[in-house]
Amino acid sequence: MFFRRDENSLKSRRQRRMEELEELKELEKETYLEKWDFLALVIAAMTTLLPVAVGIILFYYLVAWLIF
């Protein structure tokens, strides 16, 4: 009763997770980056993170300006 093997049991979840990890590792081995992919990833990260960082810095500056 407590140790049945159905889709909701902990062991079957663990087995499914291990199978998914194995599949991901196989796909990772098969996938190669092209020449300029790393540069594209860096540019995408900067266009995402820099505006947020600038906004936080401006907010901090504004609060400091209002307090002092």
C-alpha positions, 0 to 999 in steps of 0.5 A: 500500500505505501510502496506501490510503483505508480506514476505518482510515487517518489521512485518513479519521479526519480527514474523519470528525472534520471531518464530526462537528464540522460536525454539532455546529456545526449542532446548536449553532446550532439549540439555544437555552437556555431562560430558567433553564437557565444558573442550573440549570447553575450550581447543578448545577456547585456541587452537584458541585464544592463537596462535593469542595472541602470534602472537600479542605479538610477533609483538608488541615486534618486533615493540618495538625492532625496534623502541627502 
